[in-house]
Every structure is written in structure tokens, then in C-alpha cells.
């Protein structure tokens, strides 16, 4: 009886801690998502939203090229940013973890994440000033005689990728660095004792052990990048629209809330699929 009473009290205490989080999730995620799902099944007739309870908006998304292109543009930008960020962040994390003395590593990390202390909008506009026709890059190249006319750098996909990479390299550096410093040095010593050279130690020992950090950072980069509206709007202009920009156009110009909601749910589905793939890969790696 005493054991059962103790378990009951423990269960009540556990539910007492969990209940506020559950209520918060239901109130600010589950209920809004149900409302969004219902609105996505509606149609707009004039200025009114009629609950038609059909999938016409989803069918329209796949039939209209400009809507589908928004998703492809977002995916292309996101995969490009993720790949470049990983390639740049790994050497930076390696240098901080392996080449910088331990007493200076914290300072090096602070220097690496300094851009985090600046407003996201300010960073985007700063890159716009750098990449503009009369910006730092073009003026420098013209002054050095490398080019005679300014390059079209701003309001392009390249500008969007640069702005994203500047932000996400810092994020990936932190996740990869955390894996590198937790890796026991005996693993590399054992591989070297068995005759492995420096590249073989990295390829067969270091890289596989740091893949979880790479995957976690890459997933965070994917989620934050594919749903971002500010950077593509400021640096990419309106030459090619990413899906978040298409959603804002549906809201701002057409006031088509059902279609905007449909596009938002499709974006959530893409992120969910990426999470499932990442979680499944990490689970397979643990086993």
C-alpha cells in the first residue's frame, strides 16, 4: 500500500510539472494548427471565406507553376546554404577545438558568434550595402581595375545565400565544436597506432563521430532557412520568390487566407519530413 501511495504521489507530481507545458502546447500549437487546417479547406469567394471542406487549394498549389516554383526555390536555396555552411563551419570548429589553446577557446567561440549579437534585419541590410552596385565589393573591384562596370550582386539568389551562410556558419560551428571537444583523444591515438595517417584518422574516426553534430546543425539550418522571409525579401528582392514570400503575397496583396494557410501547412509538412529523416538517421547511427 505504501509503495502504491508513493507511486501515486510521484505520478501526480510528474503530471503537475508536465501539465503547464501540455496546456501551453495545446493552446498555442495544437488549436491554431487545427484552425489552420480547417481554413486551408476553405475557399475565397470575393471578400468572403467559405468553408467548402475540399482540397481545391492543395490541388491548385500543384497546378499553378508560380506556387510550386516557390517551394522549389526555397528548397534549392536551403540545400545550397546548408551545404556551404557545413563546408565552412567544419574547418572553423576544428581550428577552435584542436588548434586554439583551451584557455582561449571560449574567447574564440565568442568572436565566432559575435554576429548573433546584431539584429537579424541589420545584418541583412548590411549585406545589402556591401553587395549593392555602389557597395564595398563593387567599389573595391572597380578601384583595383578588375572590373569596369558594377556587378549585379544584390537582389539575386547569390546575395540571399551569402546572407544566410553568414548566419548559419556560426550555428553549425557551435554544434560541430561541441562534438569535437567531447570526442576522446584516445580514439585518434589508437587509429594512429594501427597505422592510419592523418587523413585516414579524420575520415574513419573523427568525421563519423562528429556526424551527429553536423546533422543536428544541418537540420536547424534547414528549418530556419526554409521558413525565413526577411533575408530573401531584403537581399533577394522579388526576382524569384521563395515560399515564405509567396505566402506573404497571398496575405498582403490578395488577402487569400485559405491559400496562404495551405502554403504554410505544405511548408510545415516539408519541415516535418526533414525532421523524420534526420531523427531516423540519428537513431540508426546510435544502433
N, C-alpha and C positions, 0 to 999 in steps of 0.2 A: 504493500500500500504506500509506504514511504517513497519507494522508487517511482511508482506511478505518479504520485503527487508532485515529486520533484521534476519529472519529465513534463507534466502539465504546466508547471510554472515556467520551465525553460521554454516550452513552446509558446506560451503567452508572451514571454519576454521577447522571444525572437520575432513573433508577429508584431509586437509593439514597435520594434525597430524597423521592420520591413514595410508596415502599413503606410507610413507617410510617403515613402518612395513609390509605392504602388499607386496610391491616390494621385500623386503628382503625375506619374506616367499616364494614368487613365485620363486625367483631366486635361493634360496639355499635349498628349500624343495620340492616344487611342481614339478619344472622342473627336478631336479635329481630323484625324485620318478618316474616320467613318464619314464625317461630314464631307470631306474632300471626295471620297469615293462616290458618295451619293450625287454630288454636284457634277462629277465627271460623266455621269449617266444622264445628265440633263441636256437640253438644247436651248440655244438662244433664239428667240423669235422677236425681232425688233429690239426693243429695250427690255424685254421681259425674259426671265429664265423659266422654262417649262420643264417640269420633271417628266421626261419621256421614258426613263428607265430603259435605255438602249445603249448599244456600244457604237453609235454613229461617230462619236468624237474619236474613238480609237481607230475606227476604220478610216476616217478622214486623215488621221495622222500618217498612216501608211500610204494613202493615196496621193497626198499633196507633197510634192518634191521639196518645197522650201521648209516644211516642218520636219521631214525626215532628214534633210540635209543638216539642220541644226544639231540633231543628235550625232551625226557622223562628224561634224566639225568639232563638237565637244570631245568626242572620243579620240579623234586624231590629235587634238591639242593636248589632251590629258595624257595619252600614252607617250607622246613626244616629250612632254615636260617631265614625266616620271622617269623615263629612260635617261635623259640628260642629267637630271638631278641626282640619280643614283651614281652615274659615272663620275660626276664632280664631287659628290659628298663622300664617297668611299675613301679616296685618297686623303681628303681633308681630315676625316675621322681617324684614319690610320696614322697620319702625321701627329695629330694631337695625342693619340693613345700610345704611340710607340716611339716617337722621336722627341716630343716635348717632355722635359723633366717633370716628374709628378707634381712638384710644388708649383709649377707654372701652368699645369693643365687646366685648373679652374679658371685662371685668367684667360687662357686661350679659348675656352668654351664661351666665356663672357664676350670676348671680342667677336667670336663667330656668330653669336645670337644677338649682337647689338641692333641689327635691323629690326628685330622683333619689338624693340622699344619705340619704334617710329610708327605713326599711324599708317594703316594699310593704304588708305587713299593718298596720303602724302607720298608714299613710296611709288605708287603708280604714276602720279603726276611728275615726280622727279625723273622717272624713266622717260616720260613723255618729253620733258625738257632736254634730256640727254640725246634722245633719238630723233628729235624734230629736225626739219630741214636746216634751221639755223641753230641747231643744238651743238653740244660739245663734240660729238663724233664727227659730224659733217664739217664743222668749222676747223677741227684739227686736221682732217684729211685734206681739205682744200688748202690750208696753210702749208702743209708739208708737200703739196704738189702732187699728191697721189691721185686725186680726182679733180675734175674741173667743174662739175655740177653736183649739187647735193644729192645724196642717195635717198630713196623713198624707204625709210626705216620705220617711221611712226605710222600708225593706223594700218598695220599689217599683222599677219599671224606671227611673224618673227618677233615683233615687238611684244605681243601677248606672251609668247613663250619665254622671252627674256625676263619679263616682269614676274612670271610665275616661278621660273627657275631660281631667280634671286631670293625668293621667299622660301621655297621648299628645300633648297640645298641645306639651309640651316636646320630644318626639321629632320631631314634624313641624317644629317651629321650627328645629331643627338642620339637617334635610335641605333645607328651603327656603332657609335662610340661606346654606348652602354654595353653592347655585346662584346666589343673588343676588350674592354677592361675587365670583364667578367671571365674571359677565357683563360684557363690555367696555362701558364707558360710551359709546363711540363709536356703538354701535347706537342708543341713545336720542337722541343728538345728531343723527345722520343722519335719524332719523324726524322730529325736531322741525324740522330744516332743510327737510324736504319738506312741511311744513305741518301735521303731526299735532299735535293738542292733547295735554294730559296724559293724558286718559282713553284716547285712541287709541294713544298710545305704550305705555301699560300693556297694553291689550287685544291689540294686534297685535305687540308686540315683547317686553315683559317677561314677560307671562304664558306665551306659548308657549315661551320659553327656560327658564322655571322649572318647566314641567310635569314634566320628569323627576324633579326633586326632590320634587314633590308626589306623583307616582306611587310613588316608592320609599318615601317616608314613609307613604303611604296603605296600601301593601302590608304594611309592617312592622306598622302599626296593625291591619290586618285579621288577620294571623297571630297576633299576641299577644292580641288581644281575643277572637277566636272560641274560642281554646283556654284562656282563663283561667277558673279555678274560684273563686279566692279572692274577687274583688270581687263577682260575683253572689251568692255564698254569704253574705257579710257584709252587703252593702248591699241586695241584692235579696230576701234572705230565701228562703222557699220558696213564695211566692205563685205564681210562674211559673218553671219550671226551664229553664235553658239546657242545652245538650247536655253540657258537662262535668259539670254537676250530675247529670244523668241517668246518666252513666257511673259516677259515684261511688256513686249509689244502687244500681246494678246490682252493684257490688262490695261495698259495705258492708252492705246490707240483704238482698239476695237471693243474694249470692255466685255470681251468674251470670256467670262469667268469659267464656264464649263470646259472650254478648250484649254485655257491656262491650267486648270486643275488636272486635266487629262495629261498634259505635258509634264506637270510636276510629279504625277504618280508614275509615269514612264521613267522619269529620271530617278525616282526612288527605287524602282524595280531594277534598274541598271546598277545602282549602288549596292542593292541587296545581293544581286548575283555576284558582284565583285567580292563582297564580304563572305559569301558562302564559299566561293572558290579559294579565297585566302585562308579562311578558317579550316577548310578541308585539307589544304596543303600543309598547314602548320600541324594539324592533327596527324597527318601521315608522317611528317618528319619526326614527331615525338615517338611514334610507334616504330 
